[in-house]
Amino acid sequence: MTESTGEHRKRCIRERRIFYIHSRFGGFRGRLLLIPLLFGGLLVQGAKPLPADSPTSKSKGPFPNAVVLQGGTIFDSRRGLMVSDQTILFRGDRIEKVGPRQGFGKIPPEARVFDVRGKFIIPGLIDAHVHLVHQLDDAHITGDEVLPMFLAAGVTTIRDVGDTVVPQRLIARYAEAHSESCPRVFLCSPLIDGAPPIHRDIGWSLTDPEAVPAFVEDMVKWGATTLKIYAGTQRTVGRRIIEEGHRRGLMVTGHLGRYRAEDAVADGIDCLEHIWSVFNYIIPEEVLRTPDHRASLDFANPLARNLIAILAQRRVMVDPTLAVFRNMILLNDLESVNQHPDNALAPARLRQHWEEYRRRAHLDPATREVRRREFLKYQELTALLYRAGVPILAGTDTPEPYVPPGFSLLQELEMFVEAGLPPSAALQAATINNAAALKQESQLGCIEPGKLADLVILSADPTVDIHNVRRIEKVFRGGRIGEPRELLKRVPLH
């Protein structure tokens, strides 16, 4: 019997998935898929995953009938300013009412009331660029072991941007079943790449534009909300990915290489990952021949001005991920990086993996000053993009070496402010902007009636000093209360 083209595509996808699952379960690394099953008993025949943006299934559990946060100062992420003496009422996992303390109205008699006068409340933070499989697998760590670190840092939602989809799905289901200690997890496709894929463990070779619709359909069925174009993808395939992704309501982002930024923007891409996806396309050809040109590039050149203007005009989001450039790639030989206190909060096996990476990288001290200047250029470009009106996202690439889960997002915000962004803009990047990148503005990113009760209570104002974002007293994820110290006890430090 002769197969139709559609049947052949489906069979190929099915066979690749079977091969993938067999290879992962058959070897030592198969633990990554098994651990969530052992912990939560989550893989049930015919069971459907809880959508990442739905009300938590735990809302009937230990929630009080109502919670009131009375008299705090709230960050209005839409306007980028603090509003004082406000009260928030939420029931279960949803915010019901927000308004001035004076004249707020009747407090439900059964409500648990917190006096938060003198405190500052921001929306739960979102990390727009994480990997829950790739690096953790190399370190023999499973996603469940680091998820509490995100909540402890006030990060209530994360977007995986490129991993094999089966373990992503399992980790997301584990997180939803343990919402008291885990952030929400939004799924992405594997890294869509050329042949062979650069990262063979999490890449997916896609070189025929006609194969794109079947691939996108498969990702939709797995619950992915983002498609990620990777460095080896050609424009003909990239354009089709954007078209099919948008047809199915998905966001399309890119860590670009062969597919040039100006082409991807013209084709309608939603987001660019890493500052390199802008920087690498604004270097004049004659400058490429000069030594250390990345540390001295003049952004007044026509290529830079043109691309920045187009990004702003098209409202293409840029996720700089400064944390991974400083901490992993350029300056991991600095003690301020490799001995940063945030690192000590990660499991010992992960820290050991980071140290092994640093020994292999063996950065030359003689190049340190040039590397410093290169990183400052990445910060400078980030600020230029912001001032031009390009929507900036906050992502980290955690858990790459010295990019600790959760806490690296706080470092990212600090680096944004060092670059010249106002603290309020840094907070917007990690809240309302990232919610837009997830198409979740109706659910996340701001403190308003009807939104999910994802809130972080701080003891000092982060719009005055961005470092105050670290002064976390309590975190609410879908109305469930957590405290950093208790959440970190769930992270195995052995």
N, C-alpha and C positions, 0 to 999 in steps of 0.2 A: 504494500500500500504506500502511495506517495503522500508525504506530509505537505500540508499547506505552509506557506511562509510564516503565518502567525503561529501555527502549531510547532514549527521548528524552533522559533524564537523562544516560545514558552518552555519547550523541552530543554533547550540549552541553559536557560536560566535555572530551571529546576535541577539539572544535573550539576551545575556549578555550585548551587546551594548544598546539595547532598554531599558533594565532594568536600566542601568547606566544613560542614558539620562533622562529617566522618573524620577528617584530618584533625579537627580541634578536639573532639571527644577522644580520639584514639591516642593522643599524646598527652604529655604532662601538662601542657597548657590548656587542655580541655577543662581544667578546674574553673576557668573563667566563666564558662557557661553553667557548670554544675553548681557553683557556690550559691547563686541566687535561688536555685531550686531547693537546695538543702536548707537554706535559711528560711525560705518563705513558703515552700510547697506551692509555687506559683504556676507551674506549667501543668495546666489541666486540659485534657482533651476538649477542644471546642470552646475554651474560655476566650473571651474577648478582653483586650487590655483596656484599662481605664484611660480615656483620653487625657493628655497631659494638662489640658486647660479646663477640665470638668471639675465640679465640686468634689472635694475629697470624699471617698467612700467611708471615711471614718467619722463623718459629721454626727452620727448617732451615738458615738462612743462617749469619751469622758468630757465632752464639751459642756460647760455650763450653759444655761439657757441664753445668757447674754453676757458680754464683757464690755466694760466701759473704761476708756482711757480719758481721764478728766483733767483738762487744764493745760495740756502740753502745747508746744510750738510745733506746727506741722510744716513739712516741706511740700510746697505746691510745685510738683515737678513739671507741670505744664507751663507755668509762668517763671519758674526758676527762682522762687523766693520763699522765705519763711513767713508763716502766718501764726501769730501768737494767740495764746489763751483759747485753744480749741478743744473740743471734746469729740471722741469717736465712739460710736456704738456699733458693735458687730455681734451677730448671732451665728453660731456654727462657723462656717468658713467665709461668710460674706459680710462686708461692711453694710450697715443699714442706714446710718446717719452720721453726718459730720457737720459741726457747726460751732459757733462761739459758746464758751462755757456759760456765760451769762445769757439767760433766755433759751438755753438748749431744750428745755422741756423736761417732762417727767422721765426719771431714770427707772427702768423696770425694777421692781422690788427684788427680783431674784438675781439681778445682775451682780457679777463680780466686778467691783470697782477698783481701779488703780488710780491713785492720785499721782499724776505725772507733771504737776506744775514744776517748772524749772528744768524739764526734760525736753528733748527734741526728737521728733518722730519722722522717720523717712520711710518711703516705700521699701519693701524688700528688694534687695539688689539682685541684678541679673548678670550672670557671666555669659557673654555671647559667643565664647570660643573655648570649649573644653573638649577633651578626649577621654572617654571613660573606659576604653579598651586598650588602645595601641601601646602607650608608654607603660601603663599599669601592667599589661601582660608581660612586657619585657622585664619588669621588676618583680614578677610573680606576686602581684597585688590584684585583688578583685575590686570592682567598683564600690561594693557595699562598704569596704573598709575605709574609704576616704569621704564618702558622702556626708557624714556628720560635720566634717571640717567646713563645708560650704555654709551650712546653717550657722555654725559657731561664728563665722565671719559676717553674718547678716545677708548671705547670698541664698535667697529662697527659690531661685529658678536658674537653671543652666541649659545651655544649648550645646549639645554635642555637634561638632562640625566635621565629621568624617571618621567613621569607624564601621566595621562590619555590622550589619544591621541586626543580626540575630542576638548577639550579646547585648547590644544597645537596648533592644526591646525588653530583654529580661531584666536588665538593670533598672530600666524605667519602671517596670512593673514592681520590682522590689522597692524602689523609692516611693511609689504611690501607696504601697501596702505598709510602709513605715514612715508615714508623713511626719511623725513626731521628731524624726531625726534626719530626714533626707529632704533635699530640695526637689522641686519639680524637674523633670528631665524631658527636654524636647529632642526628637530624633532627627538625624540627617542621613543622607545616603552615604555609602562608601565614597572614597575619593575617586571621582570620575576622571579617568586618565587615559593616556595613550597606551601603546603596546610596546614593551611590557610596562605595567604600571610602576611608578617610582617606588611606592611602598607596596610591596606585593602582599603584605598581610592585610592591609585595609584599603587597597586600591581596587578599582574595577575598570578593566580595559574596555573602552567603548570607542570604536573608530569608525563605525558605519552610522551615518545619520538616521538611516532607516531602522536601526535597532533601538533608537532612543525611546519611542513611544512605549514599547513593551517594558523597557527598563523602568521608566517613570511610573507606569501602571503598577509594577511590582513594588516600587518604593511606597506608593500610596497605600497599597494593601498592608504593608508592614507598619504603617503609621508614621512614616517620615514626613516632616513638615518643611524641610529644606533640602535642596540639591546642591552639592558642592562640586564645582568644576576645578580640576587640579592642573598642575603645571604642564603636563604633556598633552592636554586636549587641544585639538585643532579647531579653528574657527567654525568650520562647517558643522562639526558636532556640537560645539558650544552654543551656537545660535539655535540649533534644534532643541537642545536641553532647555534653554531659556523659554522658547516657544511652548514646548510641551509642559514644562513646569508651571508656567503661568496659566496655561489652559486648565491645569488641574488644581490651581489655587496655591501652589507651592512657592516659597521664596527660593531664589537662586543666588548663590554666593560663589565667589571664586578666589582661589589662591592661584594667581595667573602665572603663565610662563610663555608657552608658544602663542597662546591666545592673548593678543595685546590689549592693554587696558582701554585704549581709545575705541577699539573694535568691540570689545565686550560691552562698553557703555553704550555705544551706538546700537547694539543688538538688544539692549534692554535689561542687562544684568542689574540685580537689586543691590548687591553689596560686594565690596572687595575686602578680602581677608589679608591682614598684615600690611604694614606700611610699605613693604617692598612692592606690593601690587600697584602702588602709585609711583614710588620712587624709581623703580627700575625702568619706567617708561618716560622719564622726564630728563634723562641724561643725554645731552647732545653728543653726536657721534665723535666730534673732535675731542670732547672732554673724556671720553672713554679711554683715550690713549695716555692720559696724564696720570702720574702716580697718586695714589690715595685720593682719587677724585670723589669717592663717596663721603669723605670727611670734609670736603670743601666745596661741594656743589652749590652753585649760585641758582637759587630758585626764581630769579628774575628772568631766566631764559625763556624763549617762546614756547618750547615744549611744555614746560611746567605751567606757565600761565594759561595755556590753552587747555590742558587736561584738567587743571583745578577748576577752571571756569565751567567746563562741560560737566564735571562731577556735581558742581553746585546747581547748575541749571537743571540737570536730570534728577537731582535729589538722590544720587547714588550714595548709599551709606558706606562708610569706611571704618573698619575695625583695626586700629593700628597694632594691637597686641605688643605694646612697648615692653611689657614684662619679659616676654620670651627673648627679645633682642638684647636687652640689658643682661638678664640673669643667666640665660643659657648660652647665647651665641657670642656676644661681644665682651662681656666683663665678668665671666664666671670665675676669673682668677682674683677678683677683689674680695677681701674678707667681708666687706660690707654686704656682699652678695652671697657668697657661699657659707657665711656664718650668720646670716640674717636670723633674728629670733623666730621669725615665722616658720623657718625650715624645721625647727625642732618639734613642731606640732604634727609633722607628717610621720607615718609609720617608718620604722628603722629600715626595713627592706627597701623602701622607696628612696630614703636618704642615701643608702649604700649605692643604689643604682645611679643616683646623681653624682656621687663621688667618683664612681668608675668612669662615668662620662667625662668628668673634668680631667681625670688623669689621662684619658685617651686624647682629649682635645689639646691639652698641653699648650696653652696660649703663651706666646713669646712675650716676656715683660717689655722687650724693646719696642713692641708695637702698641703698648697699652695706651699711650697718649693719642695715637691715631684712632684707635678703637673708641676711645672716649668721645672724640670729636665726631666720629661717625654716628654714634648714638645721639649726640646732641642735634645732629642734622635730622634724625628721625623725629625727635621731639619738635624741632623747628617746623618741619613739614606738617606735623599734626596740628600745630597751632595755626599755620597758614590755612589749612583745610577748614578748621573751625571758623576762622574769621571770614573766610570766603562764603560761608553758609552751607558747607558740606555736613550732612548729619554724621556725627561721630558716635561710634559704638564703643562699649567697654568690654573687651575680651582679653584673655590672658594666654591661651594655649596650655594651660595647666593639664596634666602634671609633668610637662617637660622639665628637664633638670633645673632645679632651684626656682621653680614656678609652683609654689605650694597651693593645693586646692583651697579655694575660698579666699585665703588671705592675700594671694597674689592680685586679686581684684582690687583690694584696698591699696596695694602698691601701685597698680595701674592708675587709679584715681590720683594718687600722690604725684605720679609722673606727669599726668595731664596738667596738673596745677603748676608743677615745676616748668612745664613747657610754655605756660602762659594762659591756659584756660582758667576762667574764674571757677572757684569751687562749685558754684551752683551748676555750671555747665558740665563739670565732671560728674556730678550727681545725676544730672539729666541723662548723660550718656549711659549710665548704669541702670537707669529706671525707665523713663518714658521712651527714650530712643531705642533701647534694647527690646522693650515691649513691642514697638513698631516693627522691629526686625523679625519678631516672632509672629506678627499679625495678631497680637494679643492685647491691643490697646483697650479693648472692652473688658479685659480681665485683670491686667497687671500694669505695673509701672506708675501708678498714682494712687492717692488716698481719696477715694470718692465712693459715694453710695453705689452699691451694686458690684463693686470690685471685690476680688478675693482679699481676704484679710491677711495680707503679707506686709508686715510692719516691723521696723527695727526701732527700738527705743534707745536713744543715746543720752549720755549725761552732759554733753557739750555740743555746741553749734558747729556742724561741719561746713557751713557756708562762711564762717569766720576763719576757720582753720580746717583744711580737709583732713588733717590727721585725727580730728575728733570723730571721724567715721569709725575709728577703732574703739571708741569708748562705749561699747555695747553693753547695755544692761539686760535687755530681753529681746528675743526674736519671736515673732508670730509668723508661722507658716500655715496659711489657711485656717487661721484662728487658733492653732495649737501653739502653746507657749513653750519656749525653750530658753535656756540660759547657757551662754558660751562654755562655762566651766563644766557643766554637766554633759553637754554635747561632746566636748573633747574627750571625755572619759570613754566614749564609745569607739574612739580611734585606737586600734591596737598598735602601741608604740614598740612592740617587740620586733 
